[in-house]
């Protein structure tokens, strides 16, 4: 037995080829969706601050649905409780894939991103609590600055035309997925009221049937779509936020391929729904959630009221300290080492970028502050914090963009045109990983 010390694994090093392919597909859709999200946000802000604000409010509060089933909702509620369920369904599938075949499948690889994500949720909440304890504000908004908006963050990177290496993007994606799970747990535990136990029992029974269909390898959308809609409706009527149903079904869907399968049910569902989620559901939610009044008074409220100030500082300062500190501690006390081609400045830039907490932060803000005036201030704070984080991250990323471009070109170079990047066929000390051609599907 050799007494040589075990080589430490490169943190943010080269991803295995199947993992890199899956991450690239997910991020490509999220980037395009992020651009649509940016456009929808700008439309909402312009519309809500124009002479047609009355029309904006009228459309947002227009009700339709089936009253007998408890589903007579406003347009704003349909986007938040209905369309965002698709977003969380895809997030659930992504988390399941990470747990089964991705970066979270073993404790050694999961420790660093999970610790970073958890500290990136806890520290912003503590920043909010500290600000409101000092200013005698409301403690109810502690969860608002916890989550990262991956689509918005990737849209910022797309605007910058940067070439982040796949490992950095995967780290950001993993952070966002764990964040989303944490956010949905917070919503389920802390923002439920007037529980309807028979409806909840029906929802859980539906989830059991959903699980059984997966175990029995039953195929056909005509089984799953009606069942999924029924589970969603029962969850909503049960008093638990309906998006919880999306995450639950995403975690149940099988993400490993059976022999002879081209794609697993989870892969097929994510492939079909990710464009709808990123390009339709999230932008429509933003259109009817981000329409806040932008005025000197509204911006002044962010700086003078402890609740919105705690949200803004939680996103900009709390996220940065939490993710950077958690990453450093995990790297310091585990076998992971930073990719030699990168520096801690890159992790710092990514931590700042994660302060963009737009979509889920707006959702939790609406749940935590039912009073319209308070909700408007919190929305303004989310916008101010997210824009500030985006601007600071843009400056930091641009400074390192030349290094990112070199690493990206190394990752994608395929001089022999065999469909496998050359870096997977050689040992590259700058990337910190050795590999051979891998044409497997990773399962």
N, C-alpha and C positions, 0 to 999 in steps of 0.2 A: 504494500500500500504506500502510495506516495505521500510524503510529508509536506509537499508544496502547498502553499496557501491557495484556497479556492478563489478563482478569479471573480471579481465583483461584476455583476451585470450592469450594462450601460443603461442608465436612465435617459430617456429621450433618444435612444439609439435607433438603429434600423429595425423597423417592424418586420415580422414574418410576412412573406408575400401574400398569403390569403388574407391576413388581417389588414394589410395595407390596401388591398383591393376593396375589401368591405368598407373600410373607413373612407376611402376615396369616393365611393359611390354615395355614401351617406352625406359627406360634406359637400359634394358637388350640388346635390339638391338643396341642402340647407343654405348654401351660398346664394343660389338663384332666388330661393324663397326669402332670404334676408334682404335682397334688393327690392323685392316686391313689398316686404314689410316696411322698409324705409319709405318707399313711395306712399304706402297706405297711411303711415304715421304723418307724413308731410301733408297729405290731403286732409286728414282729420284735424290737424292743427290749423291749417288755412281755413277750412270750412267752419270750425268752431270759433274762429276769430274774425269772421266775415259778417257782412250784413245778413247772411242767410243762416246765422246760428240757430234761429228759431226752427228752421226746417231740419237742421241737424238733430236738435232735441226731439222734434216731432217724430222723425224716422227712428231714432234710437229707442224711443218709448212706445212705438207702435206694437200692439199686442196681436198675436195670432197663435193658433194651436188648437188642441182638443181639450176643452175645459173639463169634460167628464173624466179625463185621465190625469187631471192635475197638470196639464202641459200647455196652459194658455200663458205664454211667456212673451216678454218684450223682445224686440230685435237684439238689444244689447244682451239680454239674458240667453237668448238662443246661441249667440256667438260665444259667450263665456261658458255656459253649461253644456251646450251641444257641440259646436264645432271644435272647441278646445279638447273635447274628449278624443278626437282623432289625433291631436297632437300628443296627448298623454298615452294613447294606445301605441303610437310609434315609439315614444320614449320607453314604454314598458318592454317592447320588443328589443330595442337597442340594449336595455339593461340586461334582459335575459341572454342575449347573444354575448355580451361582455362577460357575464357570469359563467356561461357554458363553454365558449370557445375563444373569448377575447382576453383583454388585459386583466380582467378580474377573476379568471378561472382558477388561479392558485393564490394562496396567501402571499407568496413572495412578490408576485407581480401586482397584486391588488393593494398591498399595504400603502404604497406611496400615493397613487391617485385617490384612494379612499380617504386616507388621512388628510391629504391636501383639500379634498372636497368638504370633508366634515369640518375642518378648522375654518374653511372658507364660508361655512354656513354659521358656525357658532360665533366667530369673532364679530361679523356684522351685526348679529343680534345683540351681542354684548355692547357694542358701540351705541346702538339705538337705546338700549336700556339705560346705559350710563348717561347719555344726553338727556333723556327724559326724567331720570331720577334727579339730575342736577337742576332741570328746568321745570319740575313739577308738571310734566306732560303725561299723556296717556301711555300706558305700557302696551296697549293692544297691537301696536304696529311692529312689534319686534321681529316678526317673520317676514316683513315686506322686503328687506334688502338681502335675503338669504340666497336667492336663486340667480343663476346666470342664464342669459338669453343667447343660446348658441347661434341662432339664425342671425340675430342683430350683430353679434361679434364677428361672424364670418362675413357679413355684408361690409363691415368696416374694413376687414382685411381685403376684400375684393375691390373696394374703392381705392385702397392703397396700392393695388396691383402687386402685392407682395407674394413671395414664394416660400411660405413657411414649409419646412420639411414635414413629412407625414407624421413623424412622432410627436411634434409639437401640436399639430392639429388633432391628433388622436388623444393627446393629453387633455386638450381643451374640450373635446367631445366627451371624454370620460368624466371630466369634472361636471359638465353640464348634465349628463345623464344621472349621475349620483345626486346632483343638486335637485333635479326634477323629482327623483324619488323622495328625497327629503321634504321637498315642498308639498308633494301630494300627501305624505304622512302627516305633515303639519296641518294641512287642510282637513284631512279626515279626522284628526284627533281634536284640534282646537277650534275648528270652524264648523261644527255640526250643531244643530239645534232642533228641538221638537222631533225627536226620532220616532219614526213610524215602524215599530218592530215587525209587523206582518209584511210590510213592503220590503224591509231589509232582509227578512228571512227568504222572501221570494227571490231577491237579487242574489243571495248566497246560493240558493238552490239552483238558480240559473248558471252560476259560475261552476258549480259541481257538474252540471250537465255538460257545460262547455269543456271542462277538463276531461270528462269521460269520452266525449266525442274525439278529443285529441288523442287520448290513450288508445282508443279503438281504431284510430287512423281513418275516421270518417271524413270523406272529402265532399266538397260542394258548398258554394257560397250560400245556397238556399237554406242550409242548416244554420250557418253561423250568423248571417246578417240579421234575420228576424230575432234570433236568440240574443244577439248583441244589443239590438235596439230594446228588447224587453228588459234585459239586465240594466241598461242605462236608465230607462224610465222608472224602474223599480228603485234603483239606487237614488235617483233624484227625489222621488216621492218618499223615500225612507228617511230623508233629512240629511244624508251625507252628500257632499258635493259630487255631482254626477261624473266629473273627470276621474274620480277614483275607479269607476267601472272600467275606464279605458286602460289605466295602468294594470289593473287586475287581469283583464283579458290578454294584454300584451305579455305579461309574465307567464300566463298559462300556455300560450302558443308555443309549439315545438320549434326549436331553432337548430336542431341537428338533423341531418339528412339520413333517411333510410337508404338501404342499398338500392341503387338504381334510380334514386330521386335526383332530379336536376337541382331542385331548390326545396328547402323545408317550408312548412306552412308559414312560419314567422318571416322567412325571407321573402316569400311571395307577397304576403300581406304588407310588409314594410315597403317593398318595391312599388306596390300599387298605391298605397296610401301616403307615402312620404311626399310626393309632389302635391297631393291635395292638401295635406297638412301644412306644408311649408309655403305653398303658393296660394292657397285659398283660405284655409281655416284661421291660421295665425294672422295674416293680413286683415281679414275681416274683423277679427276680434280687436286688433289694433285700431281699425277705422272707427269703431264705436266705443273704444275705451280710452284712446289717447286725445280725444277732443277736449282739451282744457284751455281755459282762457290764459293767454300769454300777455301779461301786462306788468308794469312796474310793481303794482300792488301784489300781484300773484307771486312774482319772483321774490319780492320783499318778504312775503309770508314764509317762503322756504327758509330764509335766513333768520327770521325773528320768532318762529314757532318751533318749540322743541321737537314735535313729532316729525314734520317734514325735514327739519335739519338733521335729525337722527337717521332718517331714511337716506338722505343724500350722502352723509358722512359714512354711513354703514356700507353703501355701495362703493364709494371711492376709496375710503381709508380702510374700512373693515375687511372688505374682500381682498385687498392687496396684502395687508398684514397677515390675514388668515391663511391664504393660499401659499404665499411665499414662506411664511413661518412653518406651516405644516409640511410643505415640500422639503424644506431644509432639515427639519427634525427627522422626517422619514428617511431621507437620504443619509443623514448623519448616523442613524442608529440601525440601518439595515445594510444589506450587501450592495444596494444600488449605488452606482456612481454616475455622475453627469457625463453625457456624451462629450468627448474632447473637442468636438467641433463647435460646441455651444458654450455659453457662459451663464452664470446666474442672472446676468442682465436679461437674458431671454426669458427665464422663468418669471422675473420681475415684470417684464412687459406683458406676459400672458396673464399674470395675476391682476394687473391693472385692467386688462381687457375684460377679464371675467366680472368686473364691476358693472358691466352692461347687464342690468337685470330687468329688462323691459317687460316682456310678456307676462311671466309668472308674477313678477312684482306688482304689476297693475292688477292682476287677478286677486292676489292676496290683499292688496290695498283696498279693493272694493268690498271684500269680505270683512276685513278688520275695521273699516270705518264706514258704516252704513249711512251716516249723516252726509248728505251731498256736499256741504261746504267743506267738511273735513276730508272727504274723498278727493275733492278737487285739489286741495293743498298737497295731499299725498301723491296724486298723479303728477303734479308739477315737480315735486321732489324727485320722483322716479325719473322723469325726463331730464331734470338738471343733473342728477347723479350719473345717469347713463351717458349723457352727452359729454360730461366732464371726463368720465372714465374713457370714453372713446377717443376724445381729443388727446389725453395724456398718453394712452396706449399707441395712438398713431405716431406721435413724436418718438416714442421709445422704439417701436418696430421699425420705423424708417431709418433710424440710426444703424440698425443691424441688418438692413435689407440686403446688402451686398453679400453678407455671410449666408443668409437664408437662400439667396439665389444660387450660390455655389453648391450648398448642400442639396438643394432641390435638383439641380442639374446632375449631380453625382447619383442621386437616387433614381432618376428617370432615364439616364443614358443607356441606350440599347444599340451599340455599334454593330453587333452581329445580326440585328433585326430578327431575333428568334422569339420575340414577344415577352422575354424575361429580362428585366433590367440587369445590366452587367454587374451591378454591385451585389446581386444575389448569387453570382457565380465566382466570387473571389472574396478574399479577406481584406477589409478596408479598415485600417487602424483609426482613421479619422472618424469613421461612423461607429466603430466600437462593436462590430458584430461580424460573425462569420456565417456564411450561408452557401448552400448549393442550390441549383435550380429546383424549384418547388412548384409543381403543377397540380398539387393536391387542392382539395376544397377546404382543408382545415378541419375536417370533422373526423 
